[in-house]
Amino acid sequence: MAVYNQEFKVASQAGQVSYVDITETVKNAVATSGIQSGTVTIVTAHTTCAILYEEYTHDVDEHGNEWLHLDLNDALEKILPPHISAQTYRYPGPLHYAEVESWPDVDDWLPGGDRSLLWNGDAHLKATLIGASETFAVVDGQVAVGRTGYFYLADFDQTRERVRKYRVVVIGE
């Protein structure tokens, strides 16, 4: 049995949920692996990010956001409203604020000491609901998915832009 493992990076945007199409990267990683039969897992280690497998919808808004992603955002906000104040969610609590404020790179996380940049409890919960990984069959050296199925990394944290990582792991023969 062989294992192929590669990490990739993508940029997310501030002020909106970021959906990054990673379909071609995943398909290329499977092809590069040389594995003909097995599984491919796409995973992110970020606690406010999720991996989605969904139909590419073709329709986008004036900002380039796919309609299905906008619908998902609307549905999730009904369950988990935006984190707009320290009272919206219990998280982050006083111990978490103190921990982050003790880090040597605290200005990267809380520029100017702005604690509101940690108001992303909704992002953590949305990512938990969706999930940090997806696994698919590899058949004849290709991901065994339908024509309209696309892979996305979703970053639900809107507090600031970031570089996000995900990993593609292909296992098989």
C-alpha positions, 0 to 999 in steps of 0.5 A: 500500500502506498501513501501520498501526502501533500499540503497546500495553502490558500488565502481567505478574505476578511469580512466574508465567509471564504469558499475556495475551489480546490477541485483541480488541486485535489484531482491533480494530487490524486493523479500525481500520487500514481495510486489507482485504487484507494481513497483520498482524504482532504483535511484542514487543521484550522478550527474555523475551516471546513472541507465541502463537497458540493455541486458547482452552481454556475450562478454567482452574485456581483462579488463572485460568490456562488449561490449555493454558498450564499444559501449555505451561509443564510441557513447557517446564520439562522442556526448560528448568528454572527458573533457581534459582541462579547455577549453573543457566545460564551466563547472566548472566555476570560482564560482564552483572552488571557492565553492569547494575550500572553503569546509572543506574537499577540499583535498578529492575533489582536492588533492594538489589543482589539479583543473583538478579533476573537469574536469568531465563536460562530465560525468555530461552530459552523466549521464543527457542523460541516466538518474538517475533512472529506474522504472519497474513493479513488478508482482508476487513478481518479477521484470517483465523483460526479461531473458537477461535484466540486471540492471547497475549503470554507473559512467561516472566520471573517475577522481577518484575511489569512493563509489557510492550509489543507492536506490531500492524503491518497492511500491505496495501490 
